[in-house]
Amino acid sequence: MDCTIRPAREDDAADISAVTLRALRETNAKDYTEEIIERVERSFSPDAVLQLIGKRIVFVATIGNRIVGTASLDGSVVRTVFVAPDVQARGIGKLLMAEIERTARGRNVASLTVPSSVTAEAFYTRLGFVAVRDSYHGDERTIIMERLLAE
C-alpha cells in the first residue's frame, strides 16, 4: 500500500466529506446512537468541509488518486481524523497523525489536544495521548486527550 499525505485542496472537499461520513456510519456507529451520528454528519457536508479547509490546516491521505483519510490541525487541537473503513488498521491514521505532529512542531506547539470519539480512544492512546477529561454534548461523549510533543 503506497499512501501519500498531502495538504487538502478545495476540490477535495466532496471526497473528504464522503470518507468522513462513511467512517461515521460504518465505524463510529457501533459506539454512538443514530441520532448522534446524524447530528455529527451535518458538520461534514462538502460545503462544511470546504469551510474547514479555509480555517484549519487540513491533510488528506491518498492511495493512488483516491482520498482514504483526513486529519486537521486547528491551533493545538487535532480535529476530524477519519480513515475510510475499508482501509482502517493499515497505518493511515498513524501517518496522518505524524504529519499533524510535524506541522505542530514547526509552529512551536508544545502539546496537542484531541477531542476523541469513544471509537478512537484506543488509537490515540497507542500514539501516546492521555485522557484528561470527558466532555458531553447532550448524550454524546467525547474524551479530551492530550500529548506533549517531544523536542
Buried (B, 14 or more C-beta within 10 A) or exposed (E): EEBEBEEBEEEBBBBBBBBBBBBBBEBBBEBBEEEBBEBBBEEBBBEBBBEBBEEBBBBBBBBEEEBBBBBBBBEBBBBBBBBBBEBBEBBBBEBBBBBBBEBBBEEEBEEBBBBBBBBBBEBBBEBBBEEEEEEEEEEBBBBBBBBEBEE
